[in-house]
Amino acid sequence: MLRVSVSDGSPDLPEQRAYADPYAVSGRGLHLVRSLTHRFGADPRRQGKSIWFELDSAA
């Protein structure tokens, strides 16, 4: 398994939308992550947040 995480200073957690407009300029990131990874999530931190995803070794 490979786990990748990215952190930033913003406390705002990502919003998981039920539908992503394929022609929108933004708002498709989590849909892409959901379709390409095995698990993903967001963890609040003392200052900001950490967004992560995991790929299975068979990926």
N, C-alpha and C positions, 0 to 999 in steps of 0.2 A: 504494500500500500504506500502511496505517496500522498502526503498532506502538505498543502500550500496555504499559507496565510498572509494576509496583507492588513496592516494596521494604519489608522489615520487618527487625527485629533478630533474629528467630529463625533459628538455623542449620538447623532441621529442614526438609528439602525435602518437597514434597507427595508423597503416596503415590498412585500410579496403580492403582486397583482395577479388576479385570476386570468387575465387576458393581456397579451402584449400585441399592440398594433404593429404589424410588420413594416409599416411605412413611417413609424414614429422616429424622431431623431434620438430619443432616449427612452429608457424604461424597459429595455429588452435584456439587460445583463443577467438578471437572476434566472430568466427563462433559459438562456443559453447555458448557464452554469448547471441548472437543474437537468437539462437534457444531456449534458456531456460528462457529468460526474456521478459518483455513487452516493456521496453525502456532502452536504454543505451547511454552513450555519454562520451566525454572527454572535460574537460574544462582547458584551459591554466591558470596557476596561476602566480603570481609574481615570484616565484621560483619553477619551475617544472610544474606539471599538476595534475589533479584529474580525475580519471576514475570512473564512477558510473553506476549503473544499478538499475532498479525498478522492483519489483514483485507485481502483482495485488494481492489483498486479496484472490481471488479465486484460486490462484496458490497452 
